[in-house]
Every structure is written in structure tokens, then in C-alpha cells.
């Protein structure tokens, strides 16, 4: 069996009893970072007085996952194997996703254990959503793509959850406050750790607080929904097709929605008129 085991995001006590039992019995570990996994096992062994036997650890991350999966013999999974991310739930903003996909395509039995997840802890702590939300993970680091990601988050009709590094959290909140200084946001760092800290308020207020704060640690930001979009008046393809505008303009608009080539759309529209 292949097990995807959530690891603590802060307090070691957040590990589950079932996870500890599997960490003792699994023979091979795929690890996002073998150094972090070894350190985790050492810390857990001290805290819970468990003697973890020597494990074979295989690095499995975004830089080598394709090469490993290409050469991986499915027969290796005849023994108990675990995947460990650096912290938190496997498959959420880490390489576990590719291994799950591989298991599904190759008929490999696997289980994903429930466990620590920073996004949900932040969402519940924010009181900005009772039900629907959008998880965006890490945004683009810079440039136009980053601006687009921020604008998307602000336009969502649901609360948006974003992971951010200590190097960029201040600039992220600054950009949000520049676009909509009254948008309510919630920022939390070092979840489940000794120095967990929370900030909530209007974007401009939170930005001013963060300017005076210690920004070290991993951050999660929750942005309240865009109340102006609650009527869900989205522009549909059918709406554009009904417009009395030139075909070339119509093709460009449709391309923005469906991602197809404007030339391809224009050719089809011409055929439909004949």
C-alpha cells in the first residue's frame, strides 16, 4: 500500500496516532525533502519515545518527479511505502499530486490520511466564510502574472485562501490595499507554532500593522469575497454570440473566455453565417 501521510505544520502533537504507526511500519519514504523528513522522524522519536527503524528515503520533488515516475517500477509498491511532504497535507502545493496521479493511472492501492492543513485552519480562524471558498495556493512570484492572480483573488465571489512567504507578505497586502483598501482580510503566520500570530481588518489597516510586525514564518492570507459579484452576472459565450458587433471583435472576446485561437473562432463564425 502507498500511504500519503500528513505531517505537523507546527506542533509535533498534531501528528495522528495512525500516522505514527505507519511511520514505524513503512519501509520506503518518498520525501519532498529528505533532510526535513529525517529531522521530523528524529523529533517524533524523542517526543513519543518511538524507535523508528532506518528507512530508505527517496527525494521526490518538483525538480525530479517526472524523471522518477518515468523510471518507477509499480512493483515497488508491493511493500508499504509512504509519501511525506515538508509540512501539512500531501498533494496541496507539493509534489504529492503527481504521485497520486501515478497511482491512479497504474492501479496502485493508496490511502490519503486526514491531517494538518494550513489553508483550512486559516479559513476557520478568519470567520470570513461559512461554506464556499477558493484555494489559490502560492501566487505567481512577480510581474504581470502576479498582478493578475491578485486581481482574480479580489474578484472572486468566495473567500480566497493564499499561501505566502515572509518575503512577499507585506507587498501582497500592500497591493491589495492599493486596489481595495477597505477589503476585509485575515493574515496568520506560524500556524500551530509557539509564535502563531493573527491579523484581521481592512486591507489598509492590516498593512499598517504588518509594517511594524515580525514577518518571519510561513503565512496564509484569507481575502473576503467580492460582494459586488454576488449576483454572479458572469459573461457567457451565448451572451457574446448574441451581440451585434463585428465578427473579429466577437472572436477576440470569445477567445478570452474559452482560450481558443481567435482565428479558429473567426473561421467557425464565418461558416455558421453561410
C-alpha positions as CSV (number, residue, x, y, z in Angstrom):
1,X,0.0,0.0,0.0
2,X,1.1,3.6,-0.7
3,X,0.2,6.0,2.1
4,X,0.1,9.8,1.9
5,X,0.9,10.9,5.4
6,X,0.2,14.5,6.6
7,X,3.0,15.9,8.8
8,X,2.7,18.6,11.5
9,X,2.7,22.2,10.4
10,X,3.8,23.4,13.8
11,X,3.2,21.5,17.0
12,X,4.5,17.9,16.8
13,X,1.5,16.8,18.8
14,X,-0.7,17.4,15.8
15,X,0.6,14.1,14.3
16,X,-2.1,11.4,14.5
17,X,-1.7,8.0,16.2
18,X,-2.4,6.3,12.9
19,X,0.3,8.3,11.2
20,X,2.8,7.4,13.9
21,X,2.0,3.7,13.4
22,X,2.5,3.9,9.7
23,X,5.8,5.8,10.1
24,X,7.0,2.8,12.1
25,X,6.0,0.2,9.5
26,X,6.5,1.8,6.1
27,X,9.8,0.6,4.5
28,X,10.4,3.3,2.0
29,X,9.6,7.1,2.1
30,X,9.2,9.4,-0.8
31,X,10.1,12.8,0.6
32,X,9.7,16.3,-0.6
33,X,13.0,17.0,1.3
34,X,14.8,14.0,2.8
35,X,16.6,16.3,5.3
36,X,13.4,17.7,6.7
37,X,11.8,14.2,6.8
38,X,14.8,12.8,8.7
39,X,14.6,15.7,11.2
40,X,10.9,15.1,11.6
41,X,11.4,11.4,12.4
42,X,14.1,12.3,14.9
43,X,11.9,14.9,16.7
44,X,9.0,12.5,16.8
45,X,11.1,9.7,18.1
46,X,12.3,11.9,21.0
47,X,8.7,13.2,21.8
48,X,6.9,9.9,21.6
49,X,9.7,7.6,22.7
50,X,9.4,5.6,19.4
51,X,12.3,3.9,17.8
52,X,11.9,4.5,14.1
53,X,14.0,1.9,12.2
54,X,16.3,3.1,9.5
55,X,14.2,4.0,6.4
56,X,15.1,4.3,2.8
57,X,14.3,7.8,1.7
58,X,13.9,8.8,-1.9
59,X,13.8,12.6,-2.8
60,X,10.6,13.3,-4.7
61,X,10.0,17.0,-5.6
62,X,9.1,19.3,-8.4
63,X,12.6,19.2,-9.9
64,X,12.8,15.4,-10.2
65,X,9.3,14.0,-10.1
66,X,8.9,13.5,-13.8
67,X,12.2,11.6,-14.1
68,X,11.4,9.4,-11.1
69,X,7.9,8.5,-12.2
70,X,9.2,7.7,-15.7
71,X,11.5,5.1,-14.4
72,X,9.5,3.9,-11.4
73,X,8.5,0.2,-11.4
74,X,5.0,-0.2,-10.0
75,X,6.1,-3.5,-8.4
76,X,7.9,-1.4,-5.7
77,X,4.5,-0.8,-4.2
78,X,4.2,-4.5,-3.1
79,X,5.6,-3.2,0.2
80,X,4.3,-0.4,2.4
81,X,5.5,3.0,1.2
82,X,4.8,6.5,2.5
83,X,5.0,9.9,0.9
84,X,5.9,12.8,3.2
85,X,5.6,16.5,2.4
86,X,7.7,19.0,4.3
87,X,4.7,20.0,6.4
88,X,0.9,19.6,6.1
89,X,-1.4,17.7,3.8
90,X,0.3,15.9,0.9
91,X,-0.8,17.0,-2.6
92,X,-1.6,20.6,-1.5
93,X,1.0,22.8,-3.0
94,X,3.6,20.0,-3.1
95,X,4.7,17.1,-5.3
96,X,2.3,14.6,-3.8
97,X,-0.2,15.4,-6.5
98,X,1.9,13.8,-9.2
99,X,2.3,10.6,-7.2
100,X,-1.4,10.3,-6.6
101,X,-2.0,10.7,-10.3
102,X,0.6,8.0,-11.0
103,X,-1.1,5.6,-8.5
104,X,-4.5,6.1,-10.1
105,X,-3.2,5.5,-13.6
106,X,-1.3,2.4,-12.6
107,X,-3.9,0.8,-10.4
108,X,-1.8,1.1,-7.3
109,X,-3.6,0.9,-4.0
110,X,-3.2,4.0,-1.9
111,X,-4.7,5.9,1.1
112,X,-4.6,9.6,1.9
113,X,-4.7,10.1,5.7
114,X,-6.5,13.1,7.1
115,X,-4.4,15.6,8.9
116,X,-2.9,19.1,9.4
117,X,-3.8,21.6,6.8
118,X,-2.9,25.3,7.0
119,X,-5.5,26.5,4.5
120,X,-8.4,25.2,6.5
121,X,-7.0,26.3,9.8
122,X,-6.7,29.9,8.4
123,X,-10.2,29.8,6.8
124,X,-11.9,28.7,10.1
125,X,-9.8,31.2,12.1
126,X,-10.8,34.1,9.8
127,X,-14.6,33.8,10.1
128,X,-14.7,35.1,6.5
129,X,-16.6,32.1,5.1
130,X,-19.2,29.6,6.4
131,X,-19.1,27.4,3.3
132,X,-17.7,28.2,-0.1
133,X,-14.1,29.3,-0.6
134,X,-11.4,29.3,-3.3
135,X,-7.9,27.9,-2.6
136,X,-5.2,29.6,-4.7
137,X,-2.1,28.3,-3.1
138,X,1.0,30.3,-3.9
139,X,0.6,33.1,-6.4
140,X,3.0,33.9,-9.2
141,X,6.2,35.4,-7.7
142,X,6.3,38.6,-9.8
143,X,5.3,40.6,-12.9
144,X,2.0,40.7,-14.7
145,X,1.1,37.1,-13.7
146,X,1.2,38.1,-10.0
147,X,-1.0,41.2,-10.6
148,X,-3.5,39.0,-12.5
149,X,-3.5,36.5,-9.6
150,X,-4.2,39.2,-7.0
151,X,-6.9,40.7,-9.2
152,X,-8.5,37.3,-9.6
153,X,-8.5,36.8,-5.8
154,X,-10.2,40.2,-5.3
155,X,-12.8,39.4,-7.9
156,X,-13.9,36.0,-6.5
157,X,-17.4,35.7,-5.2
158,X,-16.0,33.5,-2.5
159,X,-13.3,33.9,0.2
160,X,-9.9,33.3,-1.3
161,X,-7.1,31.5,0.5
162,X,-3.5,32.3,-0.4
163,X,-0.1,30.9,0.8
164,X,2.7,33.4,1.0
165,X,6.3,33.6,2.1
166,X,7.6,36.1,4.7
167,X,9.5,37.9,1.9
168,X,6.3,38.8,0.0
169,X,3.5,39.0,2.5
170,X,3.9,42.7,3.1
171,X,4.0,43.6,-0.6
172,X,1.0,41.3,-1.2
173,X,-1.1,43.1,1.4
174,X,0.1,46.5,0.2
175,X,-1.0,45.7,-3.4
176,X,-4.4,44.5,-2.1
177,X,-4.8,47.7,-0.1
178,X,-3.9,49.8,-3.1
179,X,-6.6,48.1,-5.2
180,X,-9.3,47.9,-2.4
181,X,-8.2,49.4,0.9
182,X,-11.5,48.5,2.6
183,X,-11.5,44.8,1.6
184,X,-11.6,42.7,4.8
185,X,-8.7,40.3,5.1
186,X,-7.2,37.9,7.6
187,X,-3.5,37.0,7.9
188,X,-2.0,34.3,10.0
189,X,1.6,33.1,10.4
190,X,3.3,30.2,12.1
191,X,0.1,28.1,12.4
192,X,0.2,25.7,15.4
193,X,3.6,27.0,16.5
194,X,4.7,28.9,19.6
195,X,4.6,32.3,17.8
196,X,1.4,31.9,15.9
197,X,0.0,35.4,15.2
198,X,-3.2,36.6,13.6
199,X,-4.2,39.9,12.0
200,X,-7.7,40.8,10.8
201,X,-9.2,44.0,9.5
202,X,-9.5,46.2,6.4
203,X,-6.6,45.7,4.0
204,X,-5.1,49.2,4.7
205,X,-5.3,48.5,8.5
206,X,-3.6,45.1,8.2
207,X,-0.9,46.6,6.0
208,X,-0.1,49.2,8.6
209,X,0.0,46.5,11.4
210,X,2.3,44.3,9.3
211,X,4.8,47.2,8.7
212,X,5.5,47.1,12.4
213,X,5.4,43.3,12.9
214,X,7.9,40.5,12.8
215,X,7.2,38.8,9.4
216,X,9.3,35.7,9.9
217,X,7.4,32.4,9.3
218,X,5.1,31.0,6.7
219,X,1.9,32.9,6.1
220,X,-1.7,32.2,5.0
221,X,-3.9,35.1,3.8
222,X,-7.7,34.9,3.5
223,X,-9.4,37.6,1.4
224,X,-13.2,38.2,1.9
225,X,-15.4,37.7,-1.1
226,X,-16.2,40.4,-3.6
227,X,-19.7,41.5,-2.6
228,X,-20.2,43.2,-5.9
229,X,-20.0,39.8,-7.7
230,X,-22.6,38.1,-5.5
231,X,-25.2,38.4,-8.3
232,X,-23.0,36.1,-10.4
233,X,-23.6,38.1,-13.5
234,X,-20.9,36.3,-15.5
235,X,-20.5,37.0,-19.2
236,X,-21.3,33.7,-21.1
237,X,-20.4,32.7,-24.7
238,X,-24.0,32.8,-25.6
239,X,-24.2,36.5,-24.4
240,X,-21.3,37.4,-26.8
241,X,-22.7,35.4,-29.7
242,X,-25.9,37.5,-29.4
243,X,-24.1,40.8,-29.6
244,X,-24.4,42.9,-32.8
245,X,-20.7,43.5,-33.2
246,X,-18.1,42.7,-35.9
247,X,-17.0,39.0,-36.1
248,X,-13.4,39.8,-35.4
249,X,-14.3,41.6,-32.2
250,X,-16.6,38.8,-31.3
251,X,-13.9,36.2,-31.9
252,X,-11.4,38.1,-29.6
253,X,-14.0,38.2,-26.8
254,X,-14.8,34.5,-27.1
255,X,-11.1,33.7,-27.1
256,X,-10.7,35.4,-23.7
257,X,-13.4,33.1,-22.3
258,X,-12.6,29.7,-23.8
259,X,-8.8,30.1,-24.5
260,X,-9.2,29.1,-28.2
261,X,-7.4,30.9,-31.1
262,X,-9.3,34.0,-32.3
263,X,-8.6,32.9,-35.9
264,X,-10.1,29.5,-35.3
265,X,-13.2,31.0,-33.7
266,X,-13.5,33.6,-36.5
267,X,-13.4,30.9,-39.2
268,X,-16.2,28.9,-37.4
269,X,-18.3,32.1,-37.1
270,X,-17.9,32.7,-40.8
271,X,-19.0,29.2,-41.7
272,X,-22.0,29.5,-39.4
273,X,-23.2,32.6,-41.3
274,X,-23.0,30.9,-44.7
